Amino acid sequence: MSLTKLNIEHLIELCMSGNQSAQLEVYNRYYKTMYNTSLRIVKDSFEAEDIMQDSFLLAFTKLDSLKDAKTFGPWLKRIVINKSIYHYKKNSKYNNVPIDDVLYKVEDPSEGFDNSELTSLKAKQVLETIKTLKENYQICLTLHLIEGYDYEEICDILNLSSANCRTMISRAKDSLRQKLELVF
């Protein structure tokens, strides 16, 4: 049977026995999602790629600590998020200015939009507006709205009290809403 047709539980068993083909198949199934998760936090594609690869290496070496193979995806995502937040905090003491903020783009206006283009444009605008919020608001909204973590999980990840977490997310949503009113 081909590895691409195996379920994740069987692949994890093969990975635990050191099967590199199974590890490659697991990597191929999850790398895009984990890269995007990291990229939304660290905001640098090269760093996100490094974090994603380090996370896979850590996960493959720590597979014996995984309690249930069915939870491999969320377990790996938690590793990626923790590593991403660690790198983000480590690098946030340096005030880097992204090149996109310095260069001006000249775009050729198209004749018209269909609904999918308009929806895509609005989603991109919301994501760009999130990037203009304070850093702690960006992280909270990314974890809550994009990654789907609940308040309790965000409290654990960011070491916040429940009240502080709820207040921060509420204020972040209000700030995002106010900025989006100016755009739309």
TIVO-2410 file (N, C-alpha, C; in nm, 3 decimals):
# residues 184
REC num residu      c1      c2      c3 atome chaine
REC   1      M   0.084  -0.119   0.000     N      A
REC   1      M   0.000   0.000   0.000    CA      A
REC   1      M   0.088   0.125   0.000     C      A
REC   2      S   0.048   0.224  -0.076     N      A
REC   2      S   0.122   0.348  -0.085    CA      A
REC   2      S   0.107   0.429   0.045     C      A
REC   3      L   0.214   0.499   0.081     N      A
REC   3      L   0.209   0.579   0.205    CA      A
REC   3      L   0.107   0.691   0.196     C      A
REC   4      T   0.081   0.740   0.074     N      A
REC   4      T  -0.014   0.850   0.058    CA      A
REC   4      T  -0.157   0.810   0.092     C      A
REC   5      K  -0.183   0.679   0.095     N      A
REC   5      K  -0.318   0.632   0.124    CA      A
REC   5      K  -0.337   0.591   0.270     C      A
REC   6      L  -0.230   0.594   0.347     N      A
REC   6      L  -0.238   0.556   0.488    CA      A
REC   6      L  -0.295   0.669   0.572     C      A
REC   7      N  -0.367   0.632   0.679     N      A
REC   7      N  -0.416   0.735   0.771    CA      A
REC   7      N  -0.301   0.781   0.861     C      A
REC   8      I  -0.321   0.890   0.929     N      A
REC   8      I  -0.214   0.952   1.007    CA      A
REC   8      I  -0.168   0.863   1.122     C      A
REC   9      E  -0.260   0.787   1.181     N      A
REC   9      E  -0.222   0.700   1.292    CA      A
REC   9      E  -0.117   0.597   1.249     C      A
REC  10      H  -0.141   0.537   1.132     N      A
REC  10      H  -0.047   0.437   1.082    CA      A
REC  10      H   0.086   0.501   1.042     C      A
REC  11      L   0.077   0.620   0.982     N      A
REC  11      L   0.201   0.691   0.945    CA      A
REC  11      L   0.284   0.725   1.068     C      A
REC  12      I   0.219   0.766   1.176     N      A
REC  12      I   0.292   0.801   1.298    CA      A
REC  12      I   0.360   0.677   1.356     C      A
REC  13      E   0.292   0.562   1.349     N      A
REC  13      E   0.354   0.437   1.395    CA      A
REC  13      E   0.480   0.407   1.314     C      A
REC  14      L   0.471   0.427   1.182     N      A
REC  14      L   0.588   0.404   1.096    CA      A
REC  14      L   0.699   0.504   1.129     C      A
REC  15      C   0.662   0.628   1.156     N      A
REC  15      C   0.761   0.730   1.192    CA      A
REC  15      C   0.832   0.693   1.322     C      A
REC  16      M   0.757   0.640   1.417     N      A
REC  16      M   0.816   0.600   1.546    CA      A
REC  16      M   0.918   0.487   1.527     C      A
REC  17      S   0.897   0.406   1.424     N      A
REC  17      S   0.993   0.297   1.398    CA      A
REC  17      S   1.109   0.344   1.311     C      A
REC  18      G   1.112   0.475   1.278     N      A
REC  18      G   1.225   0.532   1.204    CA      A
REC  18      G   1.210   0.530   1.053     C      A
REC  19      N   1.092   0.508   1.001     N      A
REC  19      N   1.069   0.505   0.858    CA      A
REC  19      N   1.074   0.647   0.801     C      A
REC  20      Q   1.178   0.676   0.723     N      A
REC  20      Q   1.195   0.811   0.670    CA      A
REC  20      Q   1.094   0.844   0.561     C      A
REC  21      S   1.048   0.746   0.487     N      A
REC  21      S   0.945   0.771   0.385    CA      A
REC  21      S   0.815   0.815   0.451     C      A
REC  22      A   0.784   0.755   0.565     N      A
REC  22      A   0.663   0.794   0.640    CA      A
REC  22      A   0.679   0.936   0.693     C      A
REC  23      Q   0.800   0.970   0.740     N      A
REC  23      Q   0.825   1.106   0.788    CA      A
REC  23      Q   0.807   1.207   0.675     C      A
REC  24      L   0.855   1.173   0.556     N      A
REC  24      L   0.839   1.262   0.441    CA      A
REC  24      L   0.692   1.279   0.407     C      A
REC  25      E   0.614   1.173   0.414     N      A
REC  25      E   0.471   1.182   0.385    CA      A
REC  25      E   0.400   1.270   0.489     C      A
REC  26      V   0.434   1.255   0.616     N      A
REC  26      V   0.376   1.339   0.720    CA      A
REC  26      V   0.414   1.485   0.695     C      A
REC  27      Y   0.540   1.509   0.663     N      A
REC  27      Y   0.587   1.644   0.633    CA      A
REC  27      Y   0.507   1.702   0.517     C      A
REC  28      N   0.491   1.626   0.410     N      A
REC  28      N   0.419   1.675   0.293    CA      A
REC  28      N   0.272   1.706   0.324     C      A
REC  29      R   0.215   1.634   0.416     N      A
REC  29      R   0.074   1.660   0.451    CA      A
REC  29      R   0.056   1.787   0.534     C      A
REC  30      Y   0.157   1.823   0.614     N      A
REC  30      Y   0.138   1.931   0.711    CA      A
REC  30      Y   0.222   2.056   0.687     C      A
REC  31      Y   0.322   2.053   0.599     N      A
REC  31      Y   0.416   2.164   0.596    CA      A
REC  31      Y   0.354   2.297   0.555     C      A
REC  32      K   0.260   2.298   0.461     N      A
REC  32      K   0.200   2.425   0.418    CA      A
REC  32      K   0.123   2.492   0.532     C      A
REC  33      T   0.044   2.413   0.602     N      A
REC  33      T  -0.034   2.467   0.713    CA      A
REC  33      T   0.056   2.520   0.824     C      A
REC  34      M   0.160   2.445   0.856     N      A
REC  34      M   0.250   2.486   0.964    CA      A
REC  34      M   0.332   2.609   0.924     C      A
REC  35      Y   0.371   2.616   0.798     N      A
REC  35      Y   0.444   2.733   0.749    CA      A
REC  35      Y   0.356   2.857   0.760     C      A
REC  36      N   0.231   2.847   0.713     N      A
REC  36      N   0.139   2.962   0.719    CA      A
REC  36      N   0.110   3.004   0.862     C      A
REC  37      T   0.098   2.907   0.952     N      A
REC  37      T   0.076   2.937   1.093    CA      A
REC  37      T   0.193   3.019   1.148     C      A
REC  38      S   0.313   2.974   1.120     N      A
REC  38      S   0.432   3.044   1.168    CA      A
REC  38      S   0.445   3.181   1.103     C      A
REC  39      L   0.419   3.188   0.974     N      A
REC  39      L   0.433   3.314   0.901    CA      A
REC  39      L   0.340   3.422   0.957     C      A
REC  40      R   0.220   3.383   0.996     N      A
REC  40      R   0.126   3.482   1.051    CA      A
REC  40      R   0.176   3.540   1.183     C      A
REC  41      I   0.263   3.469   1.252     N      A
REC  41      I   0.314   3.519   1.380    CA      A
REC  41      I   0.445   3.594   1.363     C      A
REC  42      V   0.540   3.534   1.291     N      A
REC  42      V   0.673   3.596   1.282    CA      A
REC  42      V   0.685   3.696   1.168     C      A
REC  43      K   0.597   3.688   1.068     N      A
REC  43      K   0.590   3.785   0.958    CA      A
REC  43      K   0.716   3.789   0.872     C      A
REC  44      D   0.791   3.681   0.867     N      A
REC  44      D   0.910   3.672   0.783    CA      A
REC  44      D   0.913   3.532   0.723     C      A
REC  45      S   0.912   3.523   0.591     N      A
REC  45      S   0.899   3.393   0.526    CA      A
REC  45      S   1.017   3.301   0.554     C      A
REC  46      F   1.139   3.355   0.556     N      A
REC  46      F   1.256   3.271   0.581    CA      A
REC  46      F   1.256   3.219   0.725     C      A
REC  47      E   1.223   3.306   0.817     N      A
REC  47      E   1.218   3.265   0.957    CA      A
REC  47      E   1.105   3.164   0.980     C      A
REC  48      A   0.991   3.188   0.915     N      A
REC  48      A   0.878   3.095   0.927    CA      A
REC  48      A   0.916   2.957   0.874     C      A
REC  49      E   0.990   2.953   0.765     N      A
REC  49      E   1.033   2.825   0.709    CA      A
REC  49      E   1.129   2.753   0.804     C      A
REC  50      D   1.222   2.828   0.863     N      A
REC  50      D   1.314   2.767   0.959    CA      A
REC  50      D   1.240   2.713   1.081     C      A
REC  51      I   1.146   2.791   1.131     N      A
REC  51      I   1.069   2.749   1.249    CA      A
REC  51      I   0.989   2.624   1.216     C      A
REC  52      M   0.927   2.623   1.098     N      A
REC  52      M   0.847   2.508   1.057    CA      A
REC  52      M   0.934   2.383   1.050     C      A
REC  53      Q   1.052   2.393   0.990     N      A
REC  53      Q   1.141   2.277   0.979    CA      A
REC  53      Q   1.193   2.233   1.116     C      A
REC  54      D   1.230   2.329   1.200     N      A
REC  54      D   1.274   2.295   1.336    CA      A
REC  54      D   1.162   2.225   1.414     C      A
REC  55      S   1.040   2.270   1.391     N      A
REC  55      S   0.925   2.210   1.460    CA      A
REC  55      S   0.905   2.066   1.418     C      A
REC  56      F   0.920   2.039   1.288     N      A
REC  56      F   0.908   1.901   1.242    CA      A
REC  56      F   1.018   1.814   1.301     C      A
REC  57      L   1.141   1.865   1.303     N      A
REC  57      L   1.251   1.789   1.362    CA      A
REC  57      L   1.223   1.757   1.508     C      A
REC  58      L   1.178   1.858   1.582     N      A
REC  58      L   1.145   1.836   1.723    CA      A
REC  58      L   1.033   1.735   1.737     C      A
REC  59      A   0.930   1.749   1.655     N      A
REC  59      A   0.816   1.658   1.664    CA      A
REC  59      A   0.858   1.513   1.635     C      A
REC  60      F   0.941   1.493   1.532     N      A
REC  60      F   0.983   1.357   1.499    CA      A
REC  60      F   1.072   1.297   1.606     C      A
REC  61      T   1.148   1.380   1.676     N      A
REC  61      T   1.233   1.326   1.783    CA      A
REC  61      T   1.156   1.305   1.913     C      A
REC  62      K   1.042   1.371   1.927     N      A
REC  62      K   0.962   1.360   2.049    CA      A
REC  62      K   0.831   1.283   2.029     C      A
REC  63      L   0.823   1.205   1.922     N      A
REC  63      L   0.699   1.131   1.894    CA      A
REC  63      L   0.659   1.038   2.009     C      A
REC  64      D   0.756   0.991   2.086     N      A
REC  64      D   0.723   0.902   2.198    CA      A
REC  64      D   0.642   0.974   2.306     C      A
REC  65      S   0.647   1.107   2.310     N      A
REC  65      S   0.568   1.180   2.409    CA      A
REC  65      S   0.426   1.211   2.361     C      A
REC  66      L   0.397   1.180   2.234     N      A
REC  66      L   0.263   1.201   2.180    CA      A
REC  66      L   0.171   1.092   2.234     C      A
REC  67      K   0.064   1.133   2.302     N      A
REC  67      K  -0.024   1.036   2.368    CA      A
REC  67      K  -0.115   0.964   2.270     C      A
REC  68      D  -0.166   1.035   2.170     N      A
REC  68      D  -0.260   0.976   2.074    CA      A
REC  68      D  -0.222   1.024   1.935     C      A
REC  69      A  -0.198   0.932   1.844     N      A
REC  69      A  -0.156   0.967   1.708    CA      A
REC  69      A  -0.261   1.049   1.635     C      A
REC  70      K  -0.387   1.038   1.675     N      A
REC  70      K  -0.494   1.115   1.611    CA      A
REC  70      K  -0.476   1.264   1.635     C      A
REC  71      T  -0.408   1.300   1.741     N      A
REC  71      T  -0.390   1.441   1.776    CA      A
REC  71      T  -0.258   1.497   1.725     C      A
REC  72      F  -0.194   1.429   1.631     N      A
REC  72      F  -0.064   1.474   1.581    CA      A
REC  72      F  -0.072   1.615   1.524     C      A
REC  73      G  -0.173   1.645   1.442     N      A
REC  73      G  -0.185   1.777   1.379    CA      A
REC  73      G  -0.191   1.891   1.481     C      A
REC  74      P  -0.285   1.885   1.575     N      A
REC  74      P  -0.290   1.991   1.677    CA      A
REC  74      P  -0.163   1.997   1.764     C      A
REC  75      W  -0.105   1.881   1.792     N      A
REC  75      W   0.019   1.876   1.871    CA      A
REC  75      W   0.132   1.945   1.797     C      A
REC  76      L   0.145   1.917   1.668     N      A
REC  76      L   0.248   1.981   1.586    CA      A
REC  76      L   0.221   2.131   1.574     C      A
REC  77      K   0.095   2.169   1.560     N      A
REC  77      K   0.059   2.311   1.548    CA      A
REC  77      K   0.097   2.387   1.675     C      A
REC  78      R   0.078   2.324   1.789     N      A
REC  78      R   0.115   2.385   1.917    CA      A
REC  78      R   0.266   2.408   1.923     C      A
REC  79      I   0.343   2.310   1.877     N      A
REC  79      I   0.489   2.324   1.872    CA      A
REC  79      I   0.527   2.442   1.784     C      A
REC  80      V   0.465   2.451   1.666     N      A
REC  80      V   0.496   2.559   1.572    CA      A
REC  80      V   0.461   2.695   1.632     C      A
REC  81      I   0.345   2.704   1.695     N      A
REC  81      I   0.303   2.831   1.755    CA      A
REC  81      I   0.396   2.870   1.869     C      A
REC  82      N   0.430   2.776   1.954     N      A
REC  82      N   0.521   2.808   2.065    CA      A
REC  82      N   0.657   2.853   2.014     C      A
REC  83      K   0.712   2.783   1.915     N      A
REC  83      K   0.841   2.823   1.859    CA      A
REC  83      K   0.831   2.960   1.790     C      A
REC  84      S   0.720   2.984   1.721     N      A
REC  84      S   0.700   3.111   1.650    CA      A
REC  84      S   0.692   3.227   1.749     C      A
REC  85      I   0.616   3.208   1.856     N      A
REC  85      I   0.604   3.314   1.956    CA      A
REC  85      I   0.738   3.339   2.024     C      A
REC  86      Y   0.812   3.232   2.052     N      A
REC  86      Y   0.945   3.247   2.110    CA      A
REC  86      Y   1.035   3.331   2.019     C      A
REC  87      H   1.038   3.297   1.891     N      A
REC  87      H   1.122   3.372   1.796    CA      A
REC  87      H   1.072   3.515   1.778     C      A
REC  88      Y   0.940   3.532   1.777     N      A
REC  88      Y   0.884   3.665   1.763    CA      A
REC  88      Y   0.925   3.754   1.879     C      A
REC  89      K   0.913   3.701   2.001     N      A
REC  89      K   0.950   3.780   2.119    CA      A
REC  89      K   1.099   3.807   2.121     C      A
REC  90      K   1.180   3.709   2.080     N      A
REC  90      K   1.324   3.725   2.078    CA      A
REC  90      K   1.366   3.834   1.978     C      A
REC  91      N   1.300   3.838   1.864     N      A
REC  91      N   1.337   3.933   1.760    CA      A
REC  91      N   1.263   4.066   1.770     C      A
REC  92      S   1.161   4.075   1.853     N      A
REC  92      S   1.084   4.199   1.860    CA      A
REC  92      S   1.158   4.311   1.933     C      A
REC  93      K   1.267   4.276   1.999     N      A
REC  93      K   1.344   4.382   2.064    CA      A
REC  93      K   1.419   4.467   1.961     C      A
REC  94      Y   1.431   4.415   1.838     N      A
REC  94      Y   1.490   4.492   1.730    CA      A
REC  94      Y   1.377   4.554   1.650     C      A
REC  95      N   1.391   4.679   1.617     N      A
REC  95      N   1.285   4.749   1.546    CA      A
REC  95      N   1.316   4.747   1.397     C      A
REC  96      N   1.277   4.639   1.329     N      A
REC  96      N   1.300   4.626   1.186    CA      A
REC  96      N   1.184   4.688   1.110     C      A
REC  97      V   1.215   4.753   0.999     N      A
REC  97      V   1.113   4.810   0.913    CA      A
REC  97      V   1.104   4.722   0.789     C      A
REC  98      P   0.989   4.661   0.762     N      A
REC  98      P   0.977   4.577   0.643    CA      A
REC  98      P   0.997   4.659   0.516     C      A
REC  99      I   1.056   4.597   0.416     N      A
REC  99      I   1.083   4.668   0.292    CA      A
REC  99      I   0.954   4.710   0.223     C      A
REC 100      D   0.845   4.637   0.247     N      A
REC 100      D   0.716   4.674   0.188    CA      A
REC 100      D   0.669   4.810   0.237     C      A
REC 101      D   0.710   4.848   0.358     N      A
REC 101      D   0.671   4.979   0.411    CA      A
REC 101      D   0.753   5.091   0.348     C      A
REC 102      V   0.867   5.057   0.291     N      A
REC 102      V   0.955   5.158   0.233    CA      A
REC 102      V   0.927   5.176   0.085     C      A
REC 103      L   0.906   5.067   0.014     N      A
REC 103      L   0.883   5.073  -0.129    CA      A
REC 103      L   0.737   5.104  -0.158     C      A
REC 104      Y   0.714   5.178  -0.262     N      A
REC 104      Y   0.578   5.208  -0.304    CA      A
REC 104      Y   0.545   5.123  -0.425     C      A
REC 105      K   0.428   5.066  -0.425     N      A
REC 105      K   0.387   4.980  -0.534    CA      A
REC 105      K   0.296   5.058  -0.628     C      A
REC 106      V   0.317   5.038  -0.756     N      A
REC 106      V   0.230   5.095  -0.858    CA      A
REC 106      V   0.152   4.979  -0.917     C      A
REC 107      E   0.022   4.983  -0.904     N      A
REC 107      E  -0.060   4.875  -0.953    CA      A
REC 107      E  -0.144   4.922  -1.071     C      A
REC 108      D  -0.163   4.833  -1.164     N      A
REC 108      D  -0.245   4.859  -1.279    CA      A
REC 108      D  -0.390   4.827  -1.243     C      A
REC 109      P  -0.476   4.927  -1.241     N      A
REC 109      P  -0.615   4.899  -1.203    CA      A
REC 109      P  -0.683   4.811  -1.307     C      A
REC 110      S  -0.756   4.713  -1.260     N      A
REC 110      S  -0.828   4.625  -1.352    CA      A
REC 110      S  -0.963   4.686  -1.384     C      A
REC 111      E  -1.024   4.632  -1.488     N      A
REC 111      E  -1.151   4.690  -1.534    CA      A
REC 111      E  -1.265   4.666  -1.436     C      A
REC 112      G  -1.268   4.552  -1.373     N      A
REC 112      G  -1.377   4.524  -1.280    CA      A
REC 112      G  -1.346   4.405  -1.194     C      A
REC 113      F  -1.423   4.387  -1.091     N      A
REC 113      F  -1.404   4.276  -0.999    CA      A
REC 113      F  -1.526   4.185  -1.007     C      A
REC 114      D  -1.502   4.055  -0.996     N      A
REC 114      D  -1.615   3.967  -0.973    CA      A
REC 114      D  -1.623   3.944  -0.822     C      A
REC 115      N  -1.723   3.872  -0.777     N      A
REC 115      N  -1.743   3.855  -0.633    CA      A
REC 115      N  -1.626   3.787  -0.564     C      A
REC 116      S  -1.565   3.686  -0.628     N      A
REC 116      S  -1.454   3.617  -0.563    CA      A
REC 116      S  -1.333   3.710  -0.549     C      A
REC 117      E  -1.310   3.795  -0.649     N      A
REC 117      E  -1.200   3.890  -0.638    CA      A
REC 117      E  -1.227   3.992  -0.529     C      A
REC 118      L  -1.349   4.038  -0.519     N      A
REC 118      L  -1.385   4.135  -0.416    CA      A
REC 118      L  -1.373   4.074  -0.277     C      A
REC 119      T  -1.420   3.951  -0.261     N      A
REC 119      T  -1.408   3.883  -0.132    CA      A
REC 119      T  -1.262   3.862  -0.095     C      A
REC 120      S  -1.183   3.820  -0.193     N      A
REC 120      S  -1.040   3.800  -0.170    CA      A
REC 120      S  -0.973   3.932  -0.133     C      A
REC 121      L  -1.012   4.039  -0.201     N      A
REC 121      L  -0.957   4.171  -0.173    CA      A
REC 121      L  -0.993   4.215  -0.031     C      A
REC 122      K  -1.117   4.191   0.012     N      A
REC 122      K  -1.158   4.228   0.147    CA      A
REC 122      K  -1.082   4.147   0.251     C      A
REC 123      A  -1.065   4.017   0.227     N      A
REC 123      A  -0.991   3.933   0.321    CA      A
REC 123      A  -0.847   3.981   0.332     C      A
REC 124      K  -0.785   4.014   0.220     N      A
REC 124      K  -0.648   4.066   0.222    CA      A
REC 124      K  -0.642   4.198   0.297     C      A
REC 125      Q  -0.743   4.281   0.278     N      A
REC 125      Q  -0.745   4.411   0.346    CA      A
REC 125      Q  -0.759   4.393   0.497     C      A
REC 126      V  -0.841   4.296   0.540     N      A
REC 126      V  -0.855   4.268   0.683    CA      A
REC 126      V  -0.722   4.220   0.740     C      A
REC 127      L  -0.656   4.129   0.668     N      A
REC 127      L  -0.527   4.079   0.716    CA      A
REC 127      L  -0.422   4.191   0.720     C      A
REC 128      E  -0.423   4.278   0.620     N      A
REC 128      E  -0.330   4.391   0.620    CA      A
REC 128      E  -0.362   4.488   0.735     C      A
REC 129      T  -0.490   4.507   0.764     N      A
REC 129      T  -0.529   4.595   0.873    CA      A
REC 129      T  -0.488   4.535   1.007     C      A
REC 130      I  -0.498   4.404   1.021     N      A
REC 130      I  -0.452   4.339   1.144    CA      A
REC 130      I  -0.305   4.368   1.166     C      A
REC 131      K  -0.226   4.372   1.059     N      A
REC 131      K  -0.083   4.398   1.070    CA      A
REC 131      K  -0.053   4.540   1.121     C      A
REC 132      T  -0.150   4.631   1.111     N      A
REC 132      T  -0.128   4.767   1.158    CA      A
REC 132      T  -0.160   4.785   1.306     C      A
REC 133      L  -0.219   4.683   1.367     N      A
REC 133      L  -0.252   4.691   1.509    CA      A
REC 133      L  -0.127   4.675   1.595     C      A
REC 134      K  -0.142   4.705   1.724     N      A
REC 134      K  -0.031   4.682   1.816    CA      A
REC 134      K   0.007   4.535   1.813     C      A
REC 135      E   0.132   4.505   1.841     N      A
REC 135      E   0.183   4.369   1.827    CA      A
REC 135      E   0.107   4.268   1.912     C      A
REC 136      N   0.076   4.303   2.036     N      A
REC 136      N   0.004   4.208   2.120    CA      A
REC 136      N  -0.138   4.185   2.068     C      A
REC 137      Y  -0.199   4.286   2.008     N      A
REC 137      Y  -0.330   4.270   1.947    CA      A
REC 137      Y  -0.321   4.177   1.825     C      A
REC 138      Q  -0.215   4.194   1.746     N      A
REC 138      Q  -0.196   4.110   1.628    CA      A
REC 138      Q  -0.188   3.963   1.667     C      A
REC 139      I  -0.108   3.935   1.768     N      A
REC 139      I  -0.089   3.795   1.809    CA      A
REC 139      I  -0.219   3.738   1.863     C      A
REC 140      C  -0.287   3.813   1.948     N      A
REC 140      C  -0.414   3.764   2.005    CA      A
REC 140      C  -0.518   3.737   1.897     C      A
REC 141      L  -0.534   3.831   1.804     N      A
REC 141      L  -0.633   3.812   1.699    CA      A
REC 141      L  -0.595   3.698   1.606     C      A
REC 142      T  -0.468   3.684   1.576     N      A
REC 142      T  -0.423   3.574   1.491    CA      A
REC 142      T  -0.454   3.441   1.557     C      A
REC 143      L  -0.420   3.428   1.685     N      A
REC 143      L  -0.447   3.303   1.755    CA      A
REC 143      L  -0.597   3.276   1.766     C      A
REC 144      H  -0.674   3.380   1.794     N      A
REC 144      H  -0.817   3.362   1.817    CA      A
REC 144      H  -0.897   3.347   1.687     C      A
REC 145      L  -0.882   3.443   1.596     N      A
REC 145      L  -0.967   3.446   1.477    CA      A
REC 145      L  -0.916   3.357   1.363     C      A
REC 146      I  -0.787   3.351   1.345     N      A
REC 146      I  -0.732   3.277   1.232    CA      A
REC 146      I  -0.699   3.133   1.270     C      A
REC 147      E  -0.630   3.115   1.382     N      A
REC 147      E  -0.591   2.981   1.423    CA      A
REC 147      E  -0.702   2.908   1.499     C      A
REC 148      G  -0.800   2.982   1.551     N      A
REC 148      G  -0.915   2.918   1.614    CA      A
REC 148      G  -0.897   2.876   1.759     C      A
REC 149      Y  -0.799   2.932   1.827     N      A
REC 149      Y  -0.779   2.898   1.967    CA      A
REC 149      Y  -0.882   2.969   2.052     C      A
REC 150      D  -0.926   2.903   2.159     N      A
REC 150      D  -1.020   2.967   2.250    CA      A
REC 150      D  -0.943   3.049   2.354     C      A
REC 151      Y  -1.016   3.120   2.438     N      A
REC 151      Y  -0.953   3.210   2.535    CA      A
REC 151      Y  -0.859   3.137   2.630     C      A
REC 152      E  -0.902   3.020   2.676     N      A
REC 152      E  -0.821   2.945   2.771    CA      A
REC 152      E  -0.687   2.903   2.710     C      A
REC 153      E  -0.691   2.859   2.584     N      A
REC 153      E  -0.566   2.819   2.517    CA      A
REC 153      E  -0.474   2.939   2.495     C      A
REC 154      I  -0.533   3.052   2.461     N      A
REC 154      I  -0.452   3.173   2.440    CA      A
REC 154      I  -0.390   3.218   2.572     C      A
REC 155      C  -0.465   3.205   2.680     N      A
REC 155      C  -0.410   3.237   2.813    CA      A
REC 155      C  -0.287   3.152   2.842     C      A
REC 156      D  -0.295   3.023   2.812     N      A
REC 156      D  -0.182   2.933   2.834    CA      A
REC 156      D  -0.063   2.969   2.746     C      A
REC 157      I  -0.089   2.997   2.620     N      A
REC 157      I   0.019   3.025   2.525    CA      A
REC 157      I   0.091   3.154   2.561     C      A
REC 158      L   0.014   3.258   2.594     N      A
REC 158      L   0.072   3.389   2.618    CA      A
REC 158      L   0.095   3.421   2.766     C      A
REC 159      N   0.065   3.326   2.852     N      A
REC 159      N   0.081   3.345   2.996    CA      A
REC 159      N   0.004   3.468   3.046     C      A
REC 160      L  -0.125   3.472   3.013     N      A
REC 160      L  -0.211   3.582   3.055    CA      A
REC 160      L  -0.320   3.529   3.148     C      A
REC 161      S  -0.372   3.618   3.231     N      A
REC 161      S  -0.489   3.579   3.310    CA      A
REC 161      S  -0.610   3.578   3.218     C      A
REC 162      S  -0.715   3.510   3.259     N      A
REC 162      S  -0.834   3.499   3.177    CA      A
REC 162      S  -0.896   3.636   3.149     C      A
REC 163      A  -0.904   3.718   3.252     N      A
REC 163      A  -0.963   3.852   3.235    CA      A
REC 163      A  -0.878   3.938   3.142     C      A
REC 164      N  -0.747   3.931   3.160     N      A
REC 164      N  -0.657   4.010   3.076    CA      A
REC 164      N  -0.667   3.966   2.930     C      A
REC 165      C  -0.676   3.836   2.908     N      A
REC 165      C  -0.687   3.782   2.773    CA      A
REC 165      C  -0.816   3.829   2.705     C      A
REC 166      R  -0.927   3.816   2.775     N      A
REC 166      R  -1.056   3.858   2.719    CA      A
REC 166      R  -1.057   4.009   2.690     C      A
REC 167      T  -1.002   4.086   2.781     N      A
REC 167      T  -0.996   4.231   2.761    CA      A
REC 167      T  -0.910   4.265   2.640     C      A
REC 168      M  -0.794   4.200   2.629     N      A
REC 168      M  -0.704   4.229   2.518    CA      A
REC 168      M  -0.768   4.193   2.384     C      A
REC 169      I  -0.834   4.078   2.377     N      A
REC 169      I  -0.899   4.038   2.252    CA      A
REC 169      I  -1.014   4.131   2.219     C      A
REC 170      S  -1.090   4.170   2.320     N      A
REC 170      S  -1.200   4.263   2.298    CA      A
REC 170      S  -1.149   4.397   2.246     C      A
REC 171      R  -1.045   4.449   2.308     N      A
REC 171      R  -0.988   4.576   2.262    CA      A
REC 171      R  -0.926   4.563   2.123     C      A
REC 172      A  -0.865   4.449   2.096     N      A
REC 172      A  -0.806   4.427   1.963    CA      A
REC 172      A  -0.915   4.424   1.856     C      A
REC 173      K  -1.028   4.358   1.887     N      A
REC 173      K  -1.140   4.354   1.792    CA      A
REC 173      K  -1.196   4.494   1.770     C      A
REC 174      D  -1.209   4.572   1.878     N      A
REC 174      D  -1.260   4.708   1.865    CA      A
REC 174      D  -1.165   4.794   1.780     C      A
REC 175      S  -1.037   4.780   1.805     N      A
REC 175      S  -0.938   4.855   1.728    CA      A
REC 175      S  -0.943   4.815   1.581     C      A
REC 176      L  -0.954   4.686   1.554     N      A
REC 176      L  -0.963   4.638   1.417    CA      A
REC 176      L  -1.090   4.691   1.350     C      A
REC 177      R  -1.201   4.685   1.422     N      A
REC 177      R  -1.329   4.732   1.369    CA      A
REC 177      R  -1.320   4.881   1.332     C      A
REC 178      Q  -1.259   4.962   1.420     N      A
REC 178      Q  -1.246   5.106   1.394    CA      A
REC 178      Q  -1.160   5.130   1.271     C      A
REC 179      K  -1.050   5.059   1.257     N      A
REC 179      K  -0.963   5.078   1.140    CA      A
REC 179      K  -1.031   5.032   1.012     C      A
REC 180      L  -1.109   4.925   1.021     N      A
REC 180      L  -1.177   4.876   0.902    CA      A
REC 180      L  -1.289   4.970   0.858     C      A
REC 181      E  -1.352   5.041   0.952     N      A
REC 181      E  -1.456   5.137   0.917    CA      A
REC 181      E  -1.399   5.247   0.828     C      A
REC 182      L  -1.273   5.282   0.852     N      A
REC 182      L  -1.209   5.385   0.771    CA      A
REC 182      L  -1.176   5.334   0.630     C      A
REC 183      V  -1.154   5.204   0.619     N      A
REC 183      V  -1.116   5.146   0.491    CA      A
REC 183      V  -1.236   5.114   0.404     C      A
REC 184      F  -1.337   5.051   0.465     N      A
REC 184      F  -1.454   5.007   0.386    CA      A
REC 184      F  -1.559   5.112   0.389     C      A
***
